[in-house]
């Protein structure tokens, strides 16, 4: 997708803040954020969180030393970049704290790995108490205990939460005609009631509307991305 | 984040640009737009989530907007 926008084959893209930062860099600044979603309660932004199973003995990051962690994907903000960045900052660098930290490929896979006992802890995205990937998976009924009964929120314990991340931005190509960009912006900023069904499908009905954003709202995300690149170079991977 | 002024300037720009000739020119150059979203869930869920919004964009913009699944989780 980052390549798609760089090559001008994708005109509108929704990113996490971290993958946006990468797309902005590799496109030479041609991928520009224009709106994000305003969550219920008016909040703009989301969190990376770490869960363990509530039947495990782990209550804190210290308890997880030498255990295994399920990450999402190296370009995932809440499932890789933010936890790697903030945990290192808080004195729990992922590669030193955990015996093994592995990517699982998706947010849902990270939760499946935790629920199934493949990993001791997993990171994921979290908007609010009633809206996270975990609550959406529970609503869909895809998480089951070994005996086949449905899991509930009480089967999981959140033991870490990142500082707030800026809302996942929708970005467009800066070099498109001004009137096309203005038309796209207008459709996104129109009141959601004009397109309630489409809007609710997009957001699970948990979002108020789109909020205007600009490059300046993602300066910290770009810094985080540069720091991660620096770490990768240092490790020679 | 949103400043009324920035929005006003954009909307004013839109009003100026919304002449038929200008609208025609971008639609010729961009007969189809592609929208891609980072998956916060697995692929089938993403397409069900994005499809209706892509259709809405199609009807409002007057050019086909196609939703494309991607593999980078947010």
Interface residues (C-beta under 8 A of the other chain):
Chain A: X1 X2 X4 X5 X9 X10 X11 X12 X13 X14 X15 X16 X19 X44 X72 X73 X75 X76 X77 X78 X79 X105 X106 X107 X108 X109 X125 X133 X136 X137 X168 X176 X177 X178 X179 X180 X182 X183 X184 X185 X186 X187 X189 X190 X195 X197 X198 X199 X201 X202 X204 X211 X212 X213 X214 X217
Chain B: X1 X2 X3 X6 X7 X10 X11 X13 X14 X17 X18 X22 X23 X25 X26 X29 X30 X33 X34 X35 X36 X37 X38 X39 X40 X41 X42 X48 X49 X50 X51 X52 X53 X55 X56 X57 X60 X61 X65 X68 X70 X71 X72 X73 X74
